[in-house]
Amino acid sequence: MMQVEVANVSAEVQGTALLRDVSLVAPTGSTVALLGPNGSGKSTLLRTVYRARRPSSGTITVGGDDVWGMSARAAAHRTAVVLQDDQREFEFTARETVELGRVPHRGVGRRFAPTDSDAVERAIAQSGIERYVHRPLGSLSGGERQRVALARALAQDTPVLILDEPTNHLDVLAQVELLELVSVLPSTTLVALHDLGLAAAYCDHVVVLNHGRVVAAGAPELVVTAELIADVYGVEAEIGVNPITERIAVHLGPPLSRSHRAPHTNTSAP
């Protein structure tokens, strides 16, 4: 298991800043949610961690090593990624898709080894996809496909897991099932979410981004406040306690006028 650390990371495209001096720590074995409105920089930040976008400045380390200083194969041994409803592999069965997670562990020309088969079987069992493992991916529901994508990442057998808005387009049951599974994994997990309530219920820490900057970070009960929701999202809210989970519950009200919104600046690290 490894810690993920982002230090003073900035990113831009054609002169437009996407991230501005972002720093955060995902402690070993923790589940950290990235929150923020559309365009706040959540996906861009995750891309810099899993090497899909090189930052213009700053460093990202996994297990103490700079991810941009290692080879793509070495990085794939440390970090696995689940994107939102990736539809590029509809021609594969669910099992064949999970087996793709073993690609970083196989040298050129190396056949599927017993260790690969064991990793695939463990991932299938962990993600609970046994009943449809032989079906074509295109025949599965959105929630089932996301479970297959998670199984592929688990088969990759990495200490770090990244999920970019994995609950988008999923029904309530599928969202809860997916996050229930993710929250008990031993890996260090970074997950971008839109639902504040789900983040509070299933994540150890939250990091809130707005306009490419970290505006708040820490335990959900300390960060997800009515003031922050008003400042960052422009929505009136009331915070309570969920009697089932005993975590905070977020009750959203009507939108606020822009005149009532002010920049939020709590940047304590998780």
Residue frames relative to the residue before (quaternion, step in Angstrom):
aa qw qx qy qz dx dy dz
M 1.0000 0.0000 0.0000 0.0000 0.00 0.00 0.00
M 0.1119 -0.8229 0.5570 -0.0055 3.54 -0.98 0.89
Q 0.4306 -0.6655 0.5493 0.2645 3.52 -1.25 0.58
V 0.2399 -0.7322 0.6176 0.1580 3.56 -1.19 0.66
E 0.0053 -0.8042 0.5938 -0.0236 3.56 -0.85 0.96
V 0.1237 -0.7626 0.6341 0.0332 3.53 -0.90 1.06
A 0.0323 -0.8309 0.5544 -0.0351 3.58 -0.64 1.12
N 0.8606 -0.1501 0.0678 0.4819 3.55 -0.64 1.22
V 0.2560 0.7954 -0.5048 0.2168 3.55 0.95 0.92
S 0.0276 -0.7615 0.6476 -0.0030 3.52 -1.01 0.96
A 0.0243 -0.7795 0.6258 0.0094 3.56 -1.19 0.59
E 0.0041 -0.8017 0.5975 -0.0142 3.55 -1.10 0.71
V 0.1471 -0.7532 0.6305 0.1161 3.53 -1.30 0.34
Q 0.8455 -0.0793 -0.0099 0.5280 3.54 -0.76 1.14
G 0.7562 -0.4175 0.1979 0.4633 3.54 0.91 0.98
T 0.6174 0.5218 -0.3494 0.4738 3.58 1.28 -0.06
A 0.3784 -0.7410 0.5110 0.2160 3.58 -0.72 1.08
L 0.1904 -0.7762 0.5943 0.0901 3.56 -0.89 1.01
L 0.7671 0.0820 -0.0418 0.6349 3.56 1.16 -0.71
R 0.1259 -0.8016 0.5833 0.0369 3.57 -1.01 0.85
D 0.8329 -0.2335 0.1231 0.4865 3.59 -0.38 1.27
V 0.1950 0.8058 -0.5292 0.1805 3.58 0.83 1.01
S 0.0216 0.7762 -0.6293 0.0323 3.55 -0.97 0.96
L 0.1890 0.7589 -0.6123 0.1158 3.56 -1.07 0.77
V 0.2224 -0.7395 0.6180 0.1474 3.52 -1.34 0.37
A 0.1391 -0.7378 0.6546 0.0883 3.55 -1.00 0.92
P 0.3130 -0.7871 0.4957 0.1919 3.62 -0.19 1.23
T 0.6686 -0.5175 0.3615 0.3931 3.54 -1.18 0.59
G 0.8510 0.1572 -0.1371 0.4820 3.56 -0.86 1.01
S 0.5617 0.6173 -0.3887 0.3903 3.60 1.24 0.01
T 0.3098 -0.6871 0.6130 0.2371 3.54 -1.38 0.24
V 0.0644 -0.8183 0.5702 -0.0328 3.55 -0.51 1.25
A 0.2302 -0.7774 0.5739 0.1158 3.58 -0.78 1.08
L 0.2257 -0.7133 0.6452 0.1546 3.53 -1.16 0.76
L 0.0568 -0.8058 0.5891 -0.0193 3.56 -0.67 1.15
G 0.3781 0.7127 -0.5447 0.2290 3.54 -1.27 0.38
P 0.6285 -0.5493 0.3902 0.3885 3.58 -1.20 0.45
N 0.6630 -0.4377 0.3979 0.4588 3.57 -1.30 0.10
G 0.8034 0.2647 -0.2078 0.4912 3.55 -0.96 0.89
S 0.4910 0.6868 -0.4210 0.3316 3.60 1.25 0.10
G 0.6207 -0.5793 0.3306 0.4121 3.60 1.24 -0.29
K 0.3650 0.7627 -0.4775 0.2389 3.61 1.26 0.07
S 0.7267 0.4308 -0.2549 0.4706 3.58 0.67 -1.09
T 0.6152 0.5430 -0.3493 0.4524 3.59 1.03 -0.74
L 0.6476 0.5162 -0.3193 0.4606 3.57 0.94 -0.86
L 0.6604 0.4965 -0.3149 0.4671 3.58 0.88 -0.88
R 0.6370 0.5356 -0.3367 0.4405 3.60 0.98 -0.77
T 0.6377 0.5102 -0.3441 0.4633 3.59 1.03 -0.64
V 0.6462 0.5190 -0.3213 0.4580 3.59 1.11 -0.64
Y 0.7806 0.3000 -0.1899 0.5143 3.61 0.91 -0.82
R 0.5877 -0.6720 0.3233 0.3137 3.54 1.22 0.75
A 0.4346 0.6689 -0.4960 0.3431 3.59 0.99 0.73
R 0.7759 0.1139 -0.0916 0.6136 3.61 1.25 -0.35
R 0.3277 -0.7514 0.5398 0.1913 3.55 -0.69 1.08
P 0.4083 -0.7113 0.5067 0.2657 3.61 -0.79 0.93
S 0.5111 -0.6385 0.4763 0.3229 3.56 -1.19 0.51
S 0.7859 -0.0439 0.0096 0.6167 3.60 1.23 -0.40
G 0.6501 0.5130 -0.3855 0.4070 3.54 -1.28 0.34
T 0.3259 -0.7408 0.5573 0.1854 3.56 -1.33 0.16
I 0.1384 -0.7475 0.6448 0.0796 3.54 -1.26 0.61
T 0.0229 -0.8128 0.5820 -0.0105 3.56 -0.67 1.07
V 0.1182 -0.7371 0.6614 0.0725 3.52 -1.23 0.69
G 0.8212 0.0070 -0.0574 0.5677 3.54 -0.50 1.18
G 0.7041 -0.4829 0.2551 0.4537 3.57 1.14 0.65
D 0.6770 0.4684 -0.2882 0.4890 3.62 1.26 -0.17
D 0.5132 -0.6526 0.4727 0.2954 3.55 -1.02 0.90
V 0.4078 -0.7422 0.4720 0.2453 3.61 -0.58 1.12
W 0.6863 0.4663 -0.2865 0.4790 3.59 1.13 -0.58
G 0.6376 0.4997 -0.3372 0.4796 3.58 1.28 0.07
M 0.6593 0.4725 -0.3099 0.4959 3.59 1.28 0.03
S 0.6100 -0.5500 0.4146 0.3917 3.56 -1.25 0.30
A 0.6510 -0.5126 0.3824 0.4089 3.56 -1.26 0.37
R 0.6458 0.5139 -0.3257 0.4612 3.59 1.00 -0.78
A 0.6526 0.5052 -0.3202 0.4652 3.59 0.93 -0.85
A 0.6435 0.5153 -0.3207 0.4665 3.58 1.00 -0.81
A 0.6637 0.5103 -0.3004 0.4570 3.60 1.04 -0.79
H 0.5997 0.5354 -0.3623 0.4716 3.58 1.25 -0.26
R 0.7220 0.4243 -0.2400 0.4910 3.58 1.24 -0.35
T 0.8205 0.1817 -0.0510 0.5396 3.58 0.99 -0.77
A 0.0986 -0.7650 0.6352 0.0405 3.56 -0.97 0.98
V 0.2366 -0.7991 0.5481 0.0710 3.55 -1.11 0.77
V 0.0940 -0.7440 0.6583 0.0660 3.55 -1.15 0.78
L 0.1693 -0.7885 0.5868 0.0732 3.56 -0.63 1.16
Q 0.6121 -0.5819 0.3847 0.3724 3.57 -1.22 0.36
D 0.8591 -0.1885 0.0882 0.4676 3.53 -0.73 1.23
D 0.0644 0.8117 -0.5712 0.1031 3.57 0.66 1.15
Q 0.1578 -0.8395 0.5181 0.0443 3.60 -0.56 1.17
R 0.4260 0.7522 -0.4352 0.2517 3.59 1.22 0.17
E 0.7442 0.4181 -0.2172 0.4734 3.60 1.16 -0.38
F 0.2051 0.8250 -0.5056 0.1468 3.58 1.10 0.67
E 0.6297 0.5504 -0.3518 0.4205 3.61 1.14 -0.46
F 0.6329 0.5261 -0.3304 0.4621 3.60 1.25 -0.25
T 0.4679 -0.5914 0.5502 0.3585 3.53 -1.30 0.28
A 0.6795 -0.4666 0.3586 0.4382 3.55 -1.29 0.22
R 0.6597 0.5081 -0.3195 0.4523 3.61 0.89 -0.87
E 0.6547 0.5098 -0.3231 0.4551 3.59 0.88 -0.87
T 0.6267 0.5306 -0.3311 0.4649 3.57 1.09 -0.71
V 0.6464 0.5062 -0.3175 0.4745 3.59 0.95 -0.86
E 0.6402 0.5467 -0.3267 0.4296 3.60 0.99 -0.81
L 0.5564 0.6058 -0.3923 0.4117 3.60 1.17 -0.45
G 0.5707 0.6072 -0.3765 0.4047 3.57 1.18 -0.45
R 0.6595 0.5115 -0.3155 0.4514 3.60 1.18 -0.35
V 0.4012 0.7474 -0.4611 0.2604 3.62 1.24 -0.12
P 0.6806 0.4911 -0.3328 0.4300 3.69 0.78 -0.80
H 0.6898 0.4836 -0.2777 0.4617 3.60 1.19 -0.48
R 0.6703 0.4863 -0.2877 0.4812 3.59 1.27 -0.11
G 0.3676 -0.7260 0.5416 0.2109 3.56 -0.78 1.05
V 0.7010 -0.4473 0.3369 0.4417 3.55 -1.31 0.20
G 0.8425 0.1547 -0.1401 0.4967 3.55 -0.79 1.06
R 0.5293 0.6412 -0.4264 0.3562 3.61 1.18 -0.09
R 0.4185 -0.7141 0.5087 0.2370 3.54 -0.90 0.95
F 0.6407 -0.4939 0.4151 0.4162 3.54 -1.34 0.30
A 0.2096 -0.8104 0.5414 0.0787 3.58 -0.58 1.18
P 0.6806 -0.4681 0.3517 0.4404 3.61 -1.24 0.23
T 0.6253 0.5347 -0.3506 0.4474 3.62 1.02 -0.70
D 0.6261 0.5241 -0.3323 0.4721 3.58 1.09 -0.69
S 0.6584 0.5094 -0.3065 0.4616 3.57 0.91 -0.92
D 0.6439 0.5219 -0.3224 0.4573 3.57 0.98 -0.83
A 0.6564 0.5111 -0.3106 0.4598 3.58 0.94 -0.88
V 0.6466 0.5143 -0.3168 0.4658 3.60 0.99 -0.82
E 0.6685 0.4986 -0.3081 0.4579 3.60 0.89 -0.90
R 0.6329 0.5198 -0.3325 0.4677 3.60 1.01 -0.77
A 0.6698 0.5052 -0.3031 0.4519 3.58 0.91 -0.90
I 0.6306 0.5278 -0.3284 0.4647 3.57 1.02 -0.78
A 0.6751 0.4861 -0.2914 0.4722 3.57 0.93 -0.89
Q 0.6529 0.5282 -0.3187 0.4395 3.59 0.91 -0.91
S 0.7529 0.4029 -0.2117 0.4754 3.56 0.90 -0.94
G 0.4232 -0.7566 0.4263 0.2582 3.59 1.27 -0.06
I 0.4547 0.7027 -0.4415 0.3233 3.60 1.01 0.75
E 0.2684 0.8172 -0.4845 0.1596 3.60 1.25 0.26
R 0.6965 0.5228 -0.2971 0.3916 3.58 0.87 -0.93
Y 0.7908 0.2344 -0.1552 0.5437 3.62 1.15 -0.38
V 0.2845 0.8107 -0.4784 0.1817 3.57 1.22 0.43
H 0.7184 0.4298 -0.2568 0.4829 3.62 1.13 -0.52
R 0.5353 0.6361 -0.4067 0.3787 3.61 1.23 0.01
P 0.5625 -0.5739 0.4560 0.3826 3.61 -1.15 0.50
L 0.5798 -0.6154 0.4038 0.3495 3.56 -1.00 0.81
G 0.6548 0.5479 -0.3116 0.4170 3.58 1.02 -0.78
S 0.6512 0.5164 -0.3206 0.4544 3.59 1.22 -0.33
L 0.6041 0.5932 -0.3421 0.4076 3.59 1.28 -0.18
S 0.5471 -0.5879 0.4811 0.3515 3.55 -1.27 0.43
G 0.6948 -0.4660 0.3366 0.4322 3.57 -1.27 0.21
G 0.6655 0.5034 -0.3013 0.4613 3.56 0.95 -0.86
E 0.6501 0.5081 -0.3151 0.4689 3.57 1.01 -0.81
R 0.6448 0.5143 -0.3244 0.4632 3.59 0.99 -0.80
Q 0.6467 0.5079 -0.3339 0.4609 3.59 0.99 -0.73
R 0.6202 0.5199 -0.3464 0.4743 3.59 1.07 -0.64
V 0.6297 0.5178 -0.3305 0.4756 3.60 1.04 -0.74
A 0.6436 0.5162 -0.3190 0.4665 3.59 0.98 -0.85
L 0.6426 0.5022 -0.3186 0.4831 3.57 1.04 -0.77
A 0.6326 0.5278 -0.3332 0.4585 3.60 0.99 -0.80
R 0.6188 0.5337 -0.3425 0.4637 3.59 1.00 -0.77
A 0.6641 0.4943 -0.3010 0.4733 3.58 0.96 -0.88
L 0.6505 0.5086 -0.3195 0.4648 3.59 1.00 -0.77
A 0.6279 0.5312 -0.3325 0.4615 3.59 1.07 -0.72
Q 0.5823 0.5782 -0.3679 0.4372 3.58 1.19 -0.50
D 0.2401 -0.8425 0.4614 0.1402 3.55 1.37 -0.33
T 0.3369 0.7418 -0.4984 0.2964 3.56 0.71 1.16
P 0.5272 -0.6421 0.4478 0.3306 3.60 -1.16 0.45
V 0.7454 0.3133 -0.1840 0.5589 3.59 1.27 -0.32
L 0.0941 -0.7867 0.6099 0.0166 3.56 -0.99 0.94
I 0.1000 -0.7850 0.6107 0.0302 3.57 -0.95 0.96
L 0.0345 -0.7874 0.6154 -0.0056 3.57 -0.90 0.97
D 0.1760 -0.7988 0.5713 0.0670 3.56 -0.70 1.13
E 0.8133 -0.2542 0.0980 0.5142 3.55 -0.27 1.38
P 0.0794 0.8607 -0.4990 0.0619 3.61 0.79 1.01
T 0.6843 0.5003 -0.2962 0.4401 3.63 1.16 -0.41
N 0.4081 0.7082 -0.4851 0.3108 3.61 1.24 0.01
H 0.8472 0.1595 -0.1543 0.4826 3.57 -1.06 0.87
L 0.5672 0.5764 -0.4035 0.4281 3.61 1.21 0.24
D 0.4804 -0.6378 0.5028 0.3311 3.56 -1.13 0.59
V 0.7423 -0.4441 0.2620 0.4279 3.56 -1.29 0.31
L 0.6622 0.5067 -0.3165 0.4523 3.60 0.87 -0.94
A 0.6707 0.5005 -0.3069 0.4533 3.59 0.87 -0.93
Q 0.6218 0.5380 -0.3413 0.4555 3.61 1.03 -0.74
V 0.6895 0.4830 -0.2796 0.4616 3.55 0.83 -1.03
E 0.6529 0.5178 -0.3206 0.4504 3.60 0.91 -0.88
L 0.6624 0.5141 -0.3110 0.4474 3.57 0.92 -0.89
L 0.7190 0.4386 -0.2607 0.4719 3.58 0.84 -0.94
E 0.5552 0.5709 -0.3881 0.4639 3.60 1.17 -0.50
L 0.6791 0.4889 -0.2849 0.4676 3.55 0.91 -0.94
V 0.6759 0.5067 -0.2980 0.4445 3.58 0.85 -0.98
S 0.6736 0.5458 -0.3038 0.3951 3.58 0.92 -0.92
V 0.7305 0.4068 -0.2482 0.4892 3.62 1.13 -0.46
L 0.4508 0.6746 -0.4683 0.3499 3.60 1.23 0.11
P 0.4961 -0.6772 0.4512 0.3027 3.61 -1.05 0.64
S 0.5364 0.6570 -0.3968 0.3508 3.59 1.23 -0.30
T 0.4807 -0.5732 0.5596 0.3566 3.53 -1.37 0.22
T 0.0724 -0.8498 0.5211 -0.0318 3.56 -0.52 1.21
L 0.1079 -0.7399 0.6614 0.0582 3.52 -1.09 0.90
V 0.0404 0.8180 -0.5688 0.0757 3.58 -0.66 1.09
A 0.2807 -0.7406 0.5893 0.1593 3.56 -0.86 1.01
L 0.0145 0.8097 -0.5826 0.0691 3.57 -0.78 1.08
H 0.3451 -0.7025 0.5763 0.2352 3.53 -1.31 0.40
D 0.6844 0.5053 -0.2822 0.4434 3.57 1.06 -0.76
L 0.3595 -0.7628 0.5008 0.1952 3.58 -0.44 1.23
G 0.6454 0.5383 -0.3192 0.4379 3.57 1.00 -0.81
L 0.6597 0.4929 -0.3105 0.4748 3.59 0.96 -0.82
A 0.6280 0.5319 -0.3355 0.4584 3.57 1.00 -0.79
A 0.6743 0.4958 -0.2944 0.4613 3.58 0.93 -0.89
A 0.6949 0.4980 -0.2759 0.4394 3.57 1.03 -0.81
Y 0.8322 0.2779 -0.0984 0.4697 3.59 0.93 -0.84
C 0.7066 0.4514 -0.2697 0.4736 3.62 1.19 -0.15
D 0.4932 -0.6703 0.4787 0.2797 3.56 -1.12 0.74
H 0.7884 0.0834 -0.0081 0.6094 3.55 1.07 -0.81
V 0.1461 -0.7561 0.6244 0.1305 3.55 -1.27 0.37
V 0.1291 -0.7433 0.6519 0.0764 3.54 -1.21 0.70
V 0.1721 -0.8035 0.5661 0.0653 3.57 -0.66 1.13
L 0.1441 -0.7855 0.6001 0.0452 3.54 -0.84 1.10
N 0.0776 0.7639 -0.6399 0.0311 3.55 -1.20 0.61
H 0.8391 -0.0182 -0.0452 0.5418 3.54 -0.79 1.08
G 0.7332 -0.4721 0.2335 0.4301 3.55 0.96 0.92
R 0.6767 0.4491 -0.2921 0.5050 3.59 1.27 0.13
V 0.4636 -0.6106 0.5509 0.3299 3.56 -1.27 0.44
V 0.1155 -0.8176 0.5626 0.0411 3.57 -0.66 1.10
A 0.7910 -0.0206 -0.0088 0.6114 3.60 1.24 -0.25
A 0.0633 0.7888 -0.6085 0.0595 3.57 -1.13 0.67
G 0.4674 0.6619 -0.5012 0.3037 3.54 -1.09 0.77
A 0.7554 -0.3118 0.2719 0.5082 3.56 -1.23 -0.44
P 0.6118 -0.5955 0.3642 0.3721 3.63 -0.96 0.79
E 0.6843 0.5024 -0.3052 0.4315 3.59 0.89 -0.87
L 0.6791 0.4641 -0.2902 0.4892 3.59 1.23 -0.36
V 0.7359 0.4418 -0.2190 0.4640 3.57 1.09 -0.71
V 0.7259 0.4133 -0.2488 0.4902 3.59 0.84 -0.96
T 0.1613 0.7913 -0.5575 0.1926 3.53 0.04 1.38
A 0.6541 -0.5012 0.3859 0.4147 3.54 -1.27 0.32
E 0.6287 0.5428 -0.3348 0.4450 3.57 1.03 -0.78
L 0.6730 0.4900 -0.3064 0.4617 3.59 0.86 -0.93
I 0.6537 0.5140 -0.3244 0.4509 3.60 0.90 -0.88
A 0.6398 0.5116 -0.3228 0.4740 3.59 1.03 -0.73
D 0.6978 0.4908 -0.2720 0.4452 3.57 0.88 -0.98
V 0.7710 0.3883 -0.1898 0.4676 3.56 0.83 -1.03
Y 0.7960 0.3044 -0.1420 0.5036 3.57 0.89 -0.94
G 0.3781 -0.7480 0.4732 0.2715 3.59 1.20 -0.37
V 0.5796 0.5614 -0.3642 0.4651 3.55 1.16 0.64
E 0.4411 -0.6635 0.5346 0.2817 3.55 -1.02 0.80
A 0.0219 0.8150 -0.5762 0.0566 3.59 -0.94 0.85
E 0.1730 -0.7351 0.6422 0.1316 3.49 -1.34 0.40
I 0.2453 -0.7844 0.5584 0.1132 3.57 -0.89 0.96
G 0.0032 0.7944 -0.6066 0.0324 3.55 -0.89 1.00
V 0.5169 -0.5980 0.4938 0.3623 3.55 -1.23 -0.56
N 0.3776 -0.7068 0.5530 0.2282 3.55 -0.90 0.96
P 0.3760 -0.7642 0.4705 0.2309 3.64 -0.50 1.11
I 0.6347 0.5285 -0.3363 0.4526 3.60 1.21 -0.37
T 0.7885 0.3085 -0.1518 0.5099 3.57 0.78 -1.04
E 0.2917 -0.7680 0.4990 0.2758 3.57 1.27 -0.51
R 0.5157 0.5623 -0.4506 0.4635 3.56 1.20 0.61
I 0.6836 -0.4819 0.3247 0.4416 3.58 -1.23 0.15
A 0.2097 -0.7431 0.6233 0.1237 3.52 -1.23 0.60
V 0.2411 -0.7829 0.5635 0.1073 3.57 -0.93 0.94
H 0.0884 -0.7817 0.6171 0.0177 3.57 -0.73 1.12
L 0.2102 -0.8191 0.5265 0.0874 3.56 -0.42 1.24
G 0.2099 -0.7704 0.5932 0.1026 3.52 -1.12 0.81
P 0.7718 -0.3378 0.2415 0.4816 3.59 -1.16 -0.50
P 0.6043 -0.5471 0.4195 0.3994 3.60 -1.22 0.32
L 0.3677 -0.7137 0.5561 0.2151 3.53 -1.20 0.63
S 0.5278 -0.5945 0.4813 0.3693 3.56 -1.17 0.47
R 0.6307 -0.5676 0.3715 0.3770 3.58 -1.12 0.63
S 0.5993 0.5894 -0.3639 0.4013 3.59 1.10 -0.58
H 0.6818 0.4755 -0.2842 0.4778 3.58 1.22 -0.45
R 0.6216 0.5528 -0.3391 0.4393 3.59 1.28 -0.04
A 0.0435 -0.7881 0.6140 -0.0010 3.55 -1.07 0.81
P 0.5912 -0.5836 0.4045 0.3825 3.64 -1.06 0.62
H 0.2825 -0.7462 0.5806 0.1622 3.57 -0.98 0.91
T 0.1165 -0.8544 0.5064 0.0000 3.59 -0.75 0.99
N 0.3866 0.7029 -0.5142 0.3035 3.64 1.08 0.48
T 0.0318 0.8478 -0.5248 0.0697 3.61 -0.21 1.24
S 0.2369 0.7748 -0.5481 0.2077 3.59 1.02 0.71
A 0.4762 -0.6885 0.4693 0.2810 3.60 -1.00 0.79
P 0.5342 -0.6200 0.4529 0.3537 3.60 -1.14 0.55
